[in-house]
């Protein structure tokens, strides 16, 4: 495969990933709405650890585990930021 072909595959993968991230964010919004209604705290470190453990378990090629787990840490930090912004409205 040449560079362009690999980048085409990355673009296709990003398309699928973006749709899944949008799906995840729609669920995060529902959680934010629940938290707003119940005056709950956004950050739940125990739940985040469960998510990270599941992600680490699911990665088949273990040379990717650290990168993917770090990506999830960032993802959840942004998820929290989104929820905190929503709760301030
Ligand atoms: C979405 C939630 O809010 C926060 C963000 C999380 C996430 O993006 O997965 C997990 C835990 C919380 O810190 C939740 O409580 O489930």
PDB file of the backbone (N, CA, C, O) and the ligand in Angstrom, with CONECT records:
HET    LIG  A 101      16
ATOM      1  N   UNK A   1       0.839  -1.204   0.000  1.00  0.00           N
ATOM      2  CA  UNK A   1       0.000   0.000   0.000  1.00  0.00           C
ATOM      3  C   UNK A   1       0.880   1.263   0.000  1.00  0.00           C
ATOM      4  O   UNK A   1       1.866   1.341   0.732  1.00  0.00           O
ATOM      5  N   UNK A   2       0.510   2.238  -0.825  1.00  0.00           N
ATOM      6  CA  UNK A   2       1.282   3.489  -0.792  1.00  0.00           C
ATOM      7  C   UNK A   2       0.670   4.470   0.218  1.00  0.00           C
ATOM      8  O   UNK A   2      -0.378   4.199   0.804  1.00  0.00           O
ATOM      9  N   UNK A   3       1.345   5.618   0.411  1.00  0.00           N
ATOM     10  CA  UNK A   3       0.919   6.600   1.422  1.00  0.00           C
ATOM     11  C   UNK A   3      -0.537   7.038   1.218  1.00  0.00           C
ATOM     12  O   UNK A   3      -1.317   7.103   2.168  1.00  0.00           O
ATOM     13  N   UNK A   4      -0.883   7.336  -0.038  1.00  0.00           N
ATOM     14  CA  UNK A   4      -2.246   7.809  -0.329  1.00  0.00           C
ATOM     15  C   UNK A   4      -3.298   6.759   0.002  1.00  0.00           C
ATOM     16  O   UNK A   4      -4.362   7.075   0.533  1.00  0.00           O
ATOM     17  N   UNK A   5      -2.988   5.516  -0.317  1.00  0.00           N
ATOM     18  CA  UNK A   5      -3.932   4.412  -0.038  1.00  0.00           C
ATOM     19  C   UNK A   5      -4.112   4.224   1.473  1.00  0.00           C
ATOM     20  O   UNK A   5      -5.225   4.006   1.953  1.00  0.00           O
ATOM     21  N   UNK A   6      -3.020   4.311   2.199  1.00  0.00           N
ATOM     22  CA  UNK A   6      -3.122   4.171   3.666  1.00  0.00           C
ATOM     23  C   UNK A   6      -3.947   5.337   4.229  1.00  0.00           C
ATOM     24  O   UNK A   6      -4.781   5.146   5.114  1.00  0.00           O
ATOM     25  N   UNK A   7      -3.699   6.571   3.695  1.00  0.00           N
ATOM     26  CA  UNK A   7      -4.444   7.739   4.198  1.00  0.00           C
ATOM     27  C   UNK A   7      -5.926   7.651   3.845  1.00  0.00           C
ATOM     28  O   UNK A   7      -6.779   8.123   4.597  1.00  0.00           O
ATOM     29  N   UNK A   8      -6.226   7.047   2.704  1.00  0.00           N
ATOM     30  CA  UNK A   8      -7.637   6.837   2.343  1.00  0.00           C
ATOM     31  C   UNK A   8      -8.293   5.917   3.376  1.00  0.00           C
ATOM     32  O   UNK A   8      -9.427   6.146   3.797  1.00  0.00           O
ATOM     33  N   UNK A   9      -7.565   4.881   3.774  1.00  0.00           N
ATOM     34  CA  UNK A   9      -8.099   3.962   4.799  1.00  0.00           C
ATOM     35  C   UNK A   9      -8.239   4.667   6.154  1.00  0.00           C
ATOM     36  O   UNK A   9      -9.185   4.409   6.898  1.00  0.00           O
ATOM     37  N   UNK A  10      -7.292   5.557   6.469  1.00  0.00           N
ATOM     38  CA  UNK A  10      -7.407   6.331   7.712  1.00  0.00           C
ATOM     39  C   UNK A  10      -8.648   7.223   7.648  1.00  0.00           C
ATOM     40  O   UNK A  10      -9.392   7.329   8.623  1.00  0.00           O
ATOM     41  N   UNK A  11      -8.867   7.860   6.500  1.00  0.00           N
ATOM     42  CA  UNK A  11     -10.054   8.725   6.341  1.00  0.00           C
ATOM     43  C   UNK A  11     -11.346   7.923   6.531  1.00  0.00           C
ATOM     44  O   UNK A  11     -12.294   8.399   7.155  1.00  0.00           O
ATOM     45  N   UNK A  12     -11.370   6.715   5.994  1.00  0.00           N
ATOM     46  CA  UNK A  12     -12.566   5.857   6.141  1.00  0.00           C
ATOM     47  C   UNK A  12     -12.759   5.447   7.601  1.00  0.00           C
ATOM     48  O   UNK A  12     -13.877   5.423   8.115  1.00  0.00           O
ATOM     49  N   UNK A  13     -11.637   5.123   8.256  1.00  0.00           N
ATOM     50  CA  UNK A  13     -11.695   4.747   9.676  1.00  0.00           C
ATOM     51  C   UNK A  13     -12.169   5.942  10.511  1.00  0.00           C
ATOM     52  O   UNK A  13     -12.977   5.788  11.427  1.00  0.00           O
ATOM     53  N   UNK A  14     -11.655   7.134  10.181  1.00  0.00           N
ATOM     54  CA  UNK A  14     -12.063   8.348  10.913  1.00  0.00           C
ATOM     55  C   UNK A  14     -13.549   8.636  10.724  1.00  0.00           C
ATOM     56  O   UNK A  14     -14.215   9.126  11.635  1.00  0.00           O
ATOM     57  N   UNK A  15     -14.054   8.330   9.549  1.00  0.00           N
ATOM     58  CA  UNK A  15     -15.488   8.539   9.289  1.00  0.00           C
ATOM     59  C   UNK A  15     -16.325   7.667  10.240  1.00  0.00           C
ATOM     60  O   UNK A  15     -17.295   8.133  10.838  1.00  0.00           O
ATOM     61  N   UNK A  16     -15.926   6.395  10.365  1.00  0.00           N
ATOM     62  CA  UNK A  16     -16.641   5.474  11.267  1.00  0.00           C
ATOM     63  C   UNK A  16     -16.476   5.916  12.721  1.00  0.00           C
ATOM     64  O   UNK A  16     -17.424   5.895  13.506  1.00  0.00           O
ATOM     65  N   UNK A  17     -15.248   6.316  13.059  1.00  0.00           N
ATOM     66  CA  UNK A  17     -14.937   6.733  14.428  1.00  0.00           C
ATOM     67  C   UNK A  17     -15.736   7.990  14.813  1.00  0.00           C
ATOM     68  O   UNK A  17     -16.239   8.095  15.932  1.00  0.00           O
ATOM     69  N   UNK A  18     -15.843   8.926  13.885  1.00  0.00           N
ATOM     70  CA  UNK A  18     -16.583  10.169  14.155  1.00  0.00           C
ATOM     71  C   UNK A  18     -18.051   9.862  14.438  1.00  0.00           C
ATOM     72  O   UNK A  18     -18.649  10.443  15.343  1.00  0.00           O
ATOM     73  N   UNK A  19     -18.624   8.951  13.664  1.00  0.00           N
ATOM     74  CA  UNK A  19     -20.032   8.572  13.886  1.00  0.00           C
ATOM     75  C   UNK A  19     -20.192   7.942  15.272  1.00  0.00           C
ATOM     76  O   UNK A  19     -21.169   8.212  15.971  1.00  0.00           O
ATOM     77  N   UNK A  20     -19.236   7.109  15.664  1.00  0.00           N
ATOM     78  CA  UNK A  20     -19.306   6.471  16.993  1.00  0.00           C
ATOM     79  C   UNK A  20     -19.092   7.491  18.107  1.00  0.00           C
ATOM     80  O   UNK A  20     -19.728   7.418  19.158  1.00  0.00           O
ATOM     81  N   UNK A  21     -18.183   8.451  17.866  1.00  0.00           N
ATOM     82  CA  UNK A  21     -17.960   9.496  18.877  1.00  0.00           C
ATOM     83  C   UNK A  21     -19.209  10.364  19.024  1.00  0.00           C
ATOM     84  O   UNK A  21     -19.556  10.798  20.122  1.00  0.00           O
ATOM     85  N   UNK A  22     -19.874  10.608  17.895  1.00  0.00           N
ATOM     86  CA  UNK A  22     -21.106  11.393  17.956  1.00  0.00           C
ATOM     87  C   UNK A  22     -22.184  10.620  18.741  1.00  0.00           C
ATOM     88  O   UNK A  22     -22.934  11.200  19.526  1.00  0.00           O
ATOM     89  N   UNK A  23     -22.241   9.316  18.510  1.00  0.00           N
ATOM     90  CA  UNK A  23     -23.176   8.450  19.250  1.00  0.00           C
ATOM     91  C   UNK A  23     -22.853   8.500  20.746  1.00  0.00           C
ATOM     92  O   UNK A  23     -23.754   8.599  21.579  1.00  0.00           O
ATOM     93  N   UNK A  24     -21.544   8.429  21.083  1.00  0.00           N
ATOM     94  CA  UNK A  24     -21.134   8.478  22.495  1.00  0.00           C
ATOM     95  C   UNK A  24     -21.518   9.815  23.110  1.00  0.00           C
ATOM     96  O   UNK A  24     -22.009   9.863  24.237  1.00  0.00           O
ATOM     97  N   UNK A  25     -21.294  10.915  22.367  1.00  0.00           N
ATOM     98  CA  UNK A  25     -21.603  12.241  22.896  1.00  0.00           C
ATOM     99  C   UNK A  25     -23.109  12.419  23.131  1.00  0.00           C
ATOM    100  O   UNK A  25     -23.515  13.104  24.070  1.00  0.00           O
ATOM    101  N   UNK A  26     -23.920  11.811  22.290  1.00  0.00           N
ATOM    102  CA  UNK A  26     -25.378  11.891  22.492  1.00  0.00           C
ATOM    103  C   UNK A  26     -25.751  11.214  23.818  1.00  0.00           C
ATOM    104  O   UNK A  26     -26.660  11.662  24.518  1.00  0.00           O
ATOM    105  N   UNK A  27     -25.043  10.137  24.151  1.00  0.00           N
ATOM    106  CA  UNK A  27     -25.284   9.441  25.435  1.00  0.00           C
ATOM    107  C   UNK A  27     -24.725  10.256  26.600  1.00  0.00           C
ATOM    108  O   UNK A  27     -25.324  10.314  27.674  1.00  0.00           O
ATOM    109  N   UNK A  28     -23.576  10.882  26.374  1.00  0.00           N
ATOM    110  CA  UNK A  28     -22.989  11.762  27.402  1.00  0.00           C
ATOM    111  C   UNK A  28     -23.958  12.910  27.707  1.00  0.00           C
ATOM    112  O   UNK A  28     -24.126  13.296  28.864  1.00  0.00           O
ATOM    113  N   UNK A  29     -24.585  13.444  26.674  1.00  0.00           N
ATOM    114  CA  UNK A  29     -25.563  14.522  26.891  1.00  0.00           C
ATOM    115  C   UNK A  29     -26.729  14.031  27.758  1.00  0.00           C
ATOM    116  O   UNK A  29     -27.191  14.748  28.646  1.00  0.00           O
ATOM    117  N   UNK A  30     -27.204  12.799  27.495  1.00  0.00           N
ATOM    118  CA  UNK A  30     -28.290  12.248  28.326  1.00  0.00           C
ATOM    119  C   UNK A  30     -27.852  12.133  29.780  1.00  0.00           C
ATOM    120  O   UNK A  30     -28.621  12.429  30.695  1.00  0.00           O
ATOM    121  N   UNK A  31     -26.606  11.701  29.985  1.00  0.00           N
ATOM    122  CA  UNK A  31     -26.075  11.595  31.352  1.00  0.00           C
ATOM    123  C   UNK A  31     -26.006  12.983  31.986  1.00  0.00           C
ATOM    124  O   UNK A  31     -26.338  13.148  33.160  1.00  0.00           O
ATOM    125  N   UNK A  32     -25.574  13.987  31.207  1.00  0.00           N
ATOM    126  CA  UNK A  32     -25.496  15.362  31.725  1.00  0.00           C
ATOM    127  C   UNK A  32     -26.891  15.868  32.117  1.00  0.00           C
ATOM    128  O   UNK A  32     -27.050  16.534  33.139  1.00  0.00           O
ATOM    129  N   UNK A  33     -27.882  15.550  31.310  1.00  0.00           N
ATOM    130  CA  UNK A  33     -29.260  15.963  31.628  1.00  0.00           C
ATOM    131  C   UNK A  33     -29.725  15.320  32.941  1.00  0.00           C
ATOM    132  O   UNK A  33     -30.359  15.968  33.775  1.00  0.00           O
ATOM    133  N   UNK A  34     -29.396  14.028  33.107  1.00  0.00           N
ATOM    134  CA  UNK A  34     -29.740  13.309  34.346  1.00  0.00           C
ATOM    135  C   UNK A  34     -29.042  13.965  35.539  1.00  0.00           C
ATOM    136  O   UNK A  34     -29.658  14.202  36.578  1.00  0.00           O
ATOM    137  N   UNK A  35     -27.747  14.253  35.375  1.00  0.00           N
ATOM    138  CA  UNK A  35     -26.977  14.850  36.477  1.00  0.00           C
ATOM    139  C   UNK A  35     -27.505  16.232  36.843  1.00  0.00           C
ATOM    140  O   UNK A  35     -27.542  16.610  38.014  1.00  0.00           O
ATOM    141  N   UNK A  36     -27.915  16.981  35.814  1.00  0.00           N
ATOM    142  CA  UNK A  36     -28.458  18.318  36.074  1.00  0.00           C
ATOM    143  C   UNK A  36     -29.742  18.195  36.904  1.00  0.00           C
ATOM    144  O   UNK A  36     -29.935  18.910  37.888  1.00  0.00           O
ATOM    145  N   UNK A  37     -30.596  17.288  36.491  1.00  0.00           N
ATOM    146  CA  UNK A  37     -31.882  17.092  37.168  1.00  0.00           C
ATOM    147  C   UNK A  37     -31.702  16.601  38.609  1.00  0.00           C
ATOM    148  O   UNK A  37     -32.466  16.969  39.501  1.00  0.00           O
ATOM    149  N   UNK A  38     -30.674  15.762  38.821  1.00  0.00           N
ATOM    150  CA  UNK A  38     -30.471  15.160  40.146  1.00  0.00           C
ATOM    151  C   UNK A  38     -29.353  15.837  40.947  1.00  0.00           C
ATOM    152  O   UNK A  38     -28.933  15.339  41.991  1.00  0.00           O
ATOM    153  N   UNK A  39     -28.879  16.981  40.437  1.00  0.00           N
ATOM    154  CA  UNK A  39     -27.807  17.730  41.104  1.00  0.00           C
ATOM    155  C   UNK A  39     -26.614  16.822  41.441  1.00  0.00           C
ATOM    156  O   UNK A  39     -26.047  16.885  42.532  1.00  0.00           O
ATOM    157  N   UNK A  40     -26.261  15.990  40.477  1.00  0.00           N
ATOM    158  CA  UNK A  40     -25.151  15.045  40.683  1.00  0.00           C
ATOM    159  C   UNK A  40     -23.839  15.655  40.176  1.00  0.00           C
ATOM    160  O   UNK A  40     -23.823  16.562  39.344  1.00  0.00           O
ATOM    161  N   UNK A  41     -22.745  15.118  40.714  1.00  0.00           N
ATOM    162  CA  UNK A  41     -21.404  15.584  40.330  1.00  0.00           C
ATOM    163  C   UNK A  41     -21.002  14.933  38.996  1.00  0.00           C
ATOM    164  O   UNK A  41     -21.274  13.758  38.752  1.00  0.00           O
ATOM    165  N   UNK A  42     -20.348  15.730  38.145  1.00  0.00           N
ATOM    166  CA  UNK A  42     -19.963  15.224  36.815  1.00  0.00           C
ATOM    167  C   UNK A  42     -18.887  14.145  36.925  1.00  0.00           C
ATOM    168  O   UNK A  42     -19.040  13.063  36.358  1.00  0.00           O
ATOM    169  N   UNK A  43     -17.818  14.422  37.637  1.00  0.00           N
ATOM    170  CA  UNK A  43     -16.666  13.511  37.672  1.00  0.00           C
ATOM    171  C   UNK A  43     -16.951  12.282  38.529  1.00  0.00           C
ATOM    172  O   UNK A  43     -17.268  12.395  39.713  1.00  0.00           O
ATOM    173  N   UNK A  44     -16.835  11.119  37.921  1.00  0.00           N
ATOM    174  CA  UNK A  44     -17.014   9.846  38.632  1.00  0.00           C
ATOM    175  C   UNK A  44     -15.764   8.998  38.351  1.00  0.00           C
ATOM    176  O   UNK A  44     -15.744   8.211  37.405  1.00  0.00           O
ATOM    177  N   UNK A  45     -14.712   9.168  39.189  1.00  0.00           N
ATOM    178  CA  UNK A  45     -13.446   8.476  38.915  1.00  0.00           C
ATOM    179  C   UNK A  45     -13.564   6.953  38.907  1.00  0.00           C
ATOM    180  O   UNK A  45     -12.863   6.283  38.149  1.00  0.00           O
ATOM    181  N   UNK A  46     -14.442   6.402  39.743  1.00  0.00           N
ATOM    182  CA  UNK A  46     -14.597   4.936  39.784  1.00  0.00           C
ATOM    183  C   UNK A  46     -15.140   4.429  38.441  1.00  0.00           C
ATOM    184  O   UNK A  46     -14.666   3.426  37.908  1.00  0.00           O
ATOM    185  N   UNK A  47     -16.145   5.142  37.902  1.00  0.00           N
ATOM    186  CA  UNK A  47     -16.710   4.761  36.601  1.00  0.00           C
ATOM    187  C   UNK A  47     -15.643   4.908  35.494  1.00  0.00           C
ATOM    188  O   UNK A  47     -15.549   4.066  34.601  1.00  0.00           O
ATOM    189  N   UNK A  48     -14.854   5.974  35.566  1.00  0.00           N
ATOM    190  CA  UNK A  48     -13.818   6.175  34.543  1.00  0.00           C
ATOM    191  C   UNK A  48     -12.789   5.042  34.582  1.00  0.00           C
ATOM    192  O   UNK A  48     -12.299   4.604  33.541  1.00  0.00           O
ATOM    193  N   UNK A  49     -12.469   4.577  35.785  1.00  0.00           N
ATOM    194  CA  UNK A  49     -11.513   3.463  35.896  1.00  0.00           C
ATOM    195  C   UNK A  49     -12.094   2.191  35.272  1.00  0.00           C
ATOM    196  O   UNK A  49     -11.383   1.432  34.614  1.00  0.00           O
ATOM    197  N   UNK A  50     -13.403   1.968  35.489  1.00  0.00           N
ATOM    198  CA  UNK A  50     -14.072   0.801  34.876  1.00  0.00           C
ATOM    199  C   UNK A  50     -13.982   0.900  33.351  1.00  0.00           C
ATOM    200  O   UNK A  50     -13.669  -0.083  32.678  1.00  0.00           O
ATOM    201  N   UNK A  51     -14.260   2.098  32.807  1.00  0.00           N
ATOM    202  CA  UNK A  51     -14.193   2.300  31.349  1.00  0.00           C
ATOM    203  C   UNK A  51     -12.770   2.005  30.851  1.00  0.00           C
ATOM    204  O   UNK A  51     -12.585   1.303  29.856  1.00  0.00           O
ATOM    205  N   UNK A  52     -11.769   2.551  31.555  1.00  0.00           N
ATOM    206  CA  UNK A  52     -10.376   2.363  31.125  1.00  0.00           C
ATOM    207  C   UNK A  52      -9.952   0.895  31.204  1.00  0.00           C
ATOM    208  O   UNK A  52      -9.241   0.403  30.327  1.00  0.00           O
ATOM    209  N   UNK A  53     -10.390   0.201  32.253  1.00  0.00           N
ATOM    210  CA  UNK A  53     -10.052  -1.228  32.391  1.00  0.00           C
ATOM    211  C   UNK A  53     -10.676  -2.045  31.258  1.00  0.00           C
ATOM    212  O   UNK A  53     -10.041  -2.941  30.701  1.00  0.00           O
ATOM    213  N   UNK A  54     -11.935  -1.720  30.927  1.00  0.00           N
ATOM    214  CA  UNK A  54     -12.611  -2.451  29.839  1.00  0.00           C
ATOM    215  C   UNK A  54     -11.905  -2.201  28.513  1.00  0.00           C
ATOM    216  O   UNK A  54     -11.689  -3.125  27.730  1.00  0.00           O
ATOM    217  N   UNK A  55     -11.547  -0.941  28.269  1.00  0.00           N
ATOM    218  CA  UNK A  55     -10.852  -0.599  27.020  1.00  0.00           C
ATOM    219  C   UNK A  55      -9.527  -1.369  26.937  1.00  0.00           C
ATOM    220  O   UNK A  55      -9.214  -1.980  25.915  1.00  0.00           O
ATOM    221  N   UNK A  56      -8.762  -1.328  28.025  1.00  0.00           N
ATOM    222  CA  UNK A  56      -7.457  -2.017  28.040  1.00  0.00           C
ATOM    223  C   UNK A  56      -7.627  -3.511  27.770  1.00  0.00           C
ATOM    224  O   UNK A  56      -6.828  -4.112  27.052  1.00  0.00           O
ATOM    225  N   UNK A  57      -8.668  -4.104  28.346  1.00  0.00           N
ATOM    226  CA  UNK A  57      -8.953  -5.535  28.147  1.00  0.00           C
ATOM    227  C   UNK A  57      -9.290  -5.847  26.696  1.00  0.00           C
ATOM    228  O   UNK A  57      -8.908  -6.889  26.164  1.00  0.00           O
ATOM    229  N   UNK A  58     -10.020  -4.914  26.060  1.00  0.00           N
ATOM    230  CA  UNK A  58     -10.544  -5.176  24.717  1.00  0.00           C
ATOM    231  C   UNK A  58      -9.514  -4.997  23.615  1.00  0.00           C
ATOM    232  O   UNK A  58      -9.686  -5.526  22.517  1.00  0.00           O
ATOM    233  N   UNK A  59      -8.438  -4.253  23.893  1.00  0.00           N
ATOM    234  CA  UNK A  59      -7.425  -4.046  22.851  1.00  0.00           C
ATOM    235  C   UNK A  59      -6.722  -5.384  22.586  1.00  0.00           C
ATOM    236  O   UNK A  59      -6.167  -6.008  23.490  1.00  0.00           O
ATOM    237  N   UNK A  60      -6.767  -5.795  21.321  1.00  0.00           N
ATOM    238  CA  UNK A  60      -6.177  -7.116  20.993  1.00  0.00           C
ATOM    239  C   UNK A  60      -4.659  -7.012  20.859  1.00  0.00           C
ATOM    240  O   UNK A  60      -3.923  -7.839  21.396  1.00  0.00           O
ATOM    241  N   UNK A  61      -4.199  -5.990  20.139  1.00  0.00           N
ATOM    242  CA  UNK A  61      -2.752  -5.808  19.959  1.00  0.00           C
ATOM    243  C   UNK A  61      -2.229  -4.955  21.119  1.00  0.00           C
ATOM    244  O   UNK A  61      -2.414  -3.738  21.142  1.00  0.00           O
ATOM    245  N   UNK A  62      -1.579  -5.607  22.070  1.00  0.00           N
ATOM    246  CA  UNK A  62      -1.218  -4.942  23.326  1.00  0.00           C
ATOM    247  C   UNK A  62      -0.180  -3.818  23.131  1.00  0.00           C
ATOM    248  O   UNK A  62       0.011  -2.998  24.029  1.00  0.00           O
ATOM    249  N   UNK A  63       0.484  -3.778  21.977  1.00  0.00           N
ATOM    250  CA  UNK A  63       1.415  -2.659  21.746  1.00  0.00           C
ATOM    251  C   UNK A  63       0.640  -1.337  21.565  1.00  0.00           C
ATOM    252  O   UNK A  63       1.235  -0.262  21.628  1.00  0.00           O
ATOM    253  N   UNK A  64      -0.671  -1.414  21.343  1.00  0.00           N
ATOM    254  CA  UNK A  64      -1.497  -0.208  21.195  1.00  0.00           C
ATOM    255  C   UNK A  64      -2.177   0.209  22.503  1.00  0.00           C
ATOM    256  O   UNK A  64      -2.744   1.299  22.589  1.00  0.00           O
ATOM    257  N   UNK A  65      -2.120  -0.656  23.519  1.00  0.00           N
ATOM    258  CA  UNK A  65      -2.925  -0.429  24.732  1.00  0.00           C
ATOM    259  C   UNK A  65      -2.686   0.953  25.353  1.00  0.00           C
ATOM    260  O   UNK A  65      -3.638   1.676  25.647  1.00  0.00           O
ATOM    261  N   UNK A  66      -1.418   1.314  25.549  1.00  0.00           N
ATOM    262  CA  UNK A  66      -1.122   2.584  26.232  1.00  0.00           C
ATOM    263  C   UNK A  66      -1.685   3.776  25.460  1.00  0.00           C
ATOM    264  O   UNK A  66      -2.255   4.696  26.047  1.00  0.00           O
ATOM    265  N   UNK A  67      -1.518   3.747  24.137  1.00  0.00           N
ATOM    266  CA  UNK A  67      -1.998   4.848  23.293  1.00  0.00           C
ATOM    267  C   UNK A  67      -3.527   4.942  23.344  1.00  0.00           C
ATOM    268  O   UNK A  67      -4.089   6.032  23.453  1.00  0.00           O
ATOM    269  N   UNK A  68      -4.176   3.801  23.264  1.00  0.00           N
ATOM    270  CA  UNK A  68      -5.650   3.810  23.231  1.00  0.00           C
ATOM    271  C   UNK A  68      -6.214   4.192  24.603  1.00  0.00           C
ATOM    272  O   UNK A  68      -7.195   4.932  24.688  1.00  0.00           O
ATOM    273  N   UNK A  69      -5.594   3.687  25.677  1.00  0.00           N
ATOM    274  CA  UNK A  69      -6.052   4.058  27.022  1.00  0.00           C
ATOM    275  C   UNK A  69      -5.853   5.566  27.244  1.00  0.00           C
ATOM    276  O   UNK A  69      -6.721   6.229  27.811  1.00  0.00           O
ATOM    277  N   UNK A  70      -4.714   6.102  26.798  1.00  0.00           N
ATOM    278  CA  UNK A  70      -4.479   7.556  26.922  1.00  0.00           C
ATOM    279  C   UNK A  70      -5.515   8.342  26.123  1.00  0.00           C
ATOM    280  O   UNK A  70      -6.005   9.377  26.574  1.00  0.00           O
ATOM    281  N   UNK A  71      -5.840   7.848  24.948  1.00  0.00           N
ATOM    282  CA  UNK A  71      -6.861   8.509  24.117  1.00  0.00           C
ATOM    283  C   UNK A  71      -8.190   8.554  24.869  1.00  0.00           C
ATOM    284  O   UNK A  71      -8.900   9.558  24.831  1.00  0.00           O
ATOM    285  N   UNK A  72      -8.520   7.455  25.554  1.00  0.00           N
ATOM    286  CA  UNK A  72      -9.763   7.405  26.332  1.00  0.00           C
ATOM    287  C   UNK A  72      -9.728   8.348  27.530  1.00  0.00           C
ATOM    288  O   UNK A  72     -10.749   8.927  27.902  1.00  0.00           O
ATOM    289  N   UNK A  73      -8.548   8.500  28.132  1.00  0.00           N
ATOM    290  CA  UNK A  73      -8.437   9.466  29.248  1.00  0.00           C
ATOM    291  C   UNK A  73      -8.761  10.864  28.738  1.00  0.00           C
ATOM    292  O   UNK A  73      -9.490  11.616  29.386  1.00  0.00           O
ATOM    293  N   UNK A  74      -8.211  11.211  27.564  1.00  0.00           N
ATOM    294  CA  UNK A  74      -8.490  12.525  26.957  1.00  0.00           C
ATOM    295  C   UNK A  74      -9.970  12.644  26.598  1.00  0.00           C
ATOM    296  O   UNK A  74     -10.607  13.667  26.844  1.00  0.00           O
ATOM    297  N   UNK A  75     -10.495  11.574  26.013  1.00  0.00           N
ATOM    298  CA  UNK A  75     -11.907  11.560  25.602  1.00  0.00           C
ATOM    299  C   UNK A  75     -12.821  11.848  26.798  1.00  0.00           C
ATOM    300  O   UNK A  75     -13.758  12.640  26.698  1.00  0.00           O
ATOM    301  N   UNK A  76     -12.535  11.193  27.931  1.00  0.00           N
ATOM    302  CA  UNK A  76     -13.390  11.387  29.105  1.00  0.00           C
ATOM    303  C   UNK A  76     -13.176  12.762  29.734  1.00  0.00           C
ATOM    304  O   UNK A  76     -14.105  13.329  30.310  1.00  0.00           O
ATOM    305  N   UNK A  77     -11.949  13.310  29.629  1.00  0.00           N
ATOM    306  CA  UNK A  77     -11.726  14.683  30.117  1.00  0.00           C
ATOM    307  C   UNK A  77     -12.581  15.660  29.299  1.00  0.00           C
ATOM    308  O   UNK A  77     -13.178  16.580  29.857  1.00  0.00           O
ATOM    309  N   UNK A  78     -12.638  15.461  27.992  1.00  0.00           N
ATOM    310  CA  UNK A  78     -13.459  16.326  27.136  1.00  0.00           C
ATOM    311  C   UNK A  78     -14.949  16.096  27.398  1.00  0.00           C
ATOM    312  O   UNK A  78     -15.754  17.026  27.342  1.00  0.00           O
ATOM    313  N   UNK A  79     -15.295  14.853  27.682  1.00  0.00           N
ATOM    314  CA  UNK A  79     -16.676  14.512  28.019  1.00  0.00           C
ATOM    315  C   UNK A  79     -17.108  15.267  29.290  1.00  0.00           C
ATOM    316  O   UNK A  79     -18.216  15.796  29.369  1.00  0.00           O
ATOM    317  N   UNK A  80     -16.200  15.301  30.279  1.00  0.00           N
ATOM    318  CA  UNK A  80     -16.481  16.032  31.528  1.00  0.00           C
ATOM    319  C   UNK A  80     -16.612  17.523  31.272  1.00  0.00           C
ATOM    320  O   UNK A  80     -17.498  18.185  31.813  1.00  0.00           O
ATOM    321  N   UNK A  81     -15.706  18.052  30.427  1.00  0.00           N
ATOM    322  CA  UNK A  81     -15.746  19.486  30.102  1.00  0.00           C
ATOM    323  C   UNK A  81     -17.091  19.840  29.445  1.00  0.00           C
ATOM    324  O   UNK A  81     -17.719  20.844  29.781  1.00  0.00           O
ATOM    325  N   UNK A  82     -17.507  18.993  28.507  1.00  0.00           N
ATOM    326  CA  UNK A  82     -18.785  19.187  27.819  1.00  0.00           C
ATOM    327  C   UNK A  82     -19.933  19.200  28.835  1.00  0.00           C
ATOM    328  O   UNK A  82     -20.812  20.060  28.782  1.00  0.00           O
ATOM    329  N   UNK A  83     -19.910  18.227  29.766  1.00  0.00           N
ATOM    330  CA  UNK A  83     -20.982  18.134  30.770  1.00  0.00           C
ATOM    331  C   UNK A  83     -20.968  19.348  31.706  1.00  0.00           C
ATOM    332  O   UNK A  83     -22.016  19.906  32.030  1.00  0.00           O
ATOM    333  N   UNK A  84     -19.750  19.751  32.139  1.00  0.00           N
ATOM    334  CA  UNK A  84     -19.671  20.920  33.033  1.00  0.00           C
ATOM    335  C   UNK A  84     -20.195  22.172  32.340  1.00  0.00           C
ATOM    336  O   UNK A  84     -20.887  22.979  32.959  1.00  0.00           O
ATOM    337  N   UNK A  85     -19.869  22.340  31.049  1.00  0.00           N
ATOM    338  CA  UNK A  85     -20.396  23.481  30.276  1.00  0.00           C
ATOM    339  C   UNK A  85     -21.919  23.409  30.206  1.00  0.00           C
ATOM    340  O   UNK A  85     -22.609  24.418  30.355  1.00  0.00           O
ATOM    341  N   UNK A  86     -22.434  22.193  29.974  1.00  0.00           N
ATOM    342  CA  UNK A  86     -23.892  22.000  29.879  1.00  0.00           C
ATOM    343  C   UNK A  86     -24.567  22.329  31.221  1.00  0.00           C
ATOM    344  O   UNK A  86     -25.623  22.960  31.251  1.00  0.00           O
ATOM    345  N   UNK A  87     -23.951  21.897  32.322  1.00  0.00           N
ATOM    346  CA  UNK A  87     -24.540  22.134  33.644  1.00  0.00           C
ATOM    347  C   UNK A  87     -24.547  23.610  34.030  1.00  0.00           C
ATOM    348  O   UNK A  87     -25.379  24.045  34.827  1.00  0.00           O
ATOM    349  N   UNK A  88     -23.613  24.383  33.459  1.00  0.00           N
ATOM    350  CA  UNK A  88     -23.536  25.824  33.763  1.00  0.00           C
ATOM    351  C   UNK A  88     -24.639  26.605  33.058  1.00  0.00           C
ATOM    352  O   UNK A  88     -24.996  27.703  33.484  1.00  0.00           O
ATOM    353  N   UNK A  89     -25.177  26.040  31.982  1.00  0.00           N
ATOM    354  CA  UNK A  89     -26.175  26.764  31.168  1.00  0.00           C
ATOM    355  C   UNK A  89     -27.464  26.999  31.938  1.00  0.00           C
ATOM    356  O   UNK A  89     -28.403  27.591  31.404  1.00  0.00           O
TER     357      UNK A  89
HETATM  358  C1  LIG A 101     -20.373  10.042  31.277  1.00  0.00           C
HETATM  359  C2  LIG A 101     -20.192  10.162  32.598  1.00  0.00           C
HETATM  360  O1  LIG A 101     -19.548  11.296  33.159  1.00  0.00           O
HETATM  361  C3  LIG A 101     -18.120  11.362  33.294  1.00  0.00           C
HETATM  362  C4  LIG A 101     -17.510  10.980  32.008  1.00  0.00           C
HETATM  363  C5  LIG A 101     -17.351   9.659  31.728  1.00  0.00           C
HETATM  364  C6  LIG A 101     -17.257   9.174  30.308  1.00  0.00           C
HETATM  365  O2  LIG A 101     -17.148  10.028  29.408  1.00  0.00           O
HETATM  366  O3  LIG A 101     -17.323   7.947  30.088  1.00  0.00           O
HETATM  367  C7  LIG A 101     -17.334   8.723  32.793  1.00  0.00           C
HETATM  368  C8  LIG A 101     -17.502   9.112  34.091  1.00  0.00           C
HETATM  369  C9  LIG A 101     -17.678  10.528  34.494  1.00  0.00           C
HETATM  370  O4  LIG A 101     -16.481  11.025  35.036  1.00  0.00           O
HETATM  371  C10 LIG A 101     -20.701   9.176  33.569  1.00  0.00           C
HETATM  372  O5  LIG A 101     -20.821   9.529  34.770  1.00  0.00           O
HETATM  373  O6  LIG A 101     -21.006   8.036  33.174  1.00  0.00           O
CONECT  358  359
CONECT  359  358  360  371
CONECT  360  359  361
CONECT  361  360  362  369
CONECT  362  361  363
CONECT  363  362  364  367
CONECT  364  363  365  366
CONECT  365  364
CONECT  366  364
CONECT  367  363  368
CONECT  368  367  369
CONECT  369  361  368  370
CONECT  370  369
CONECT  371  359  372  373
CONECT  372  371
CONECT  373  371
END
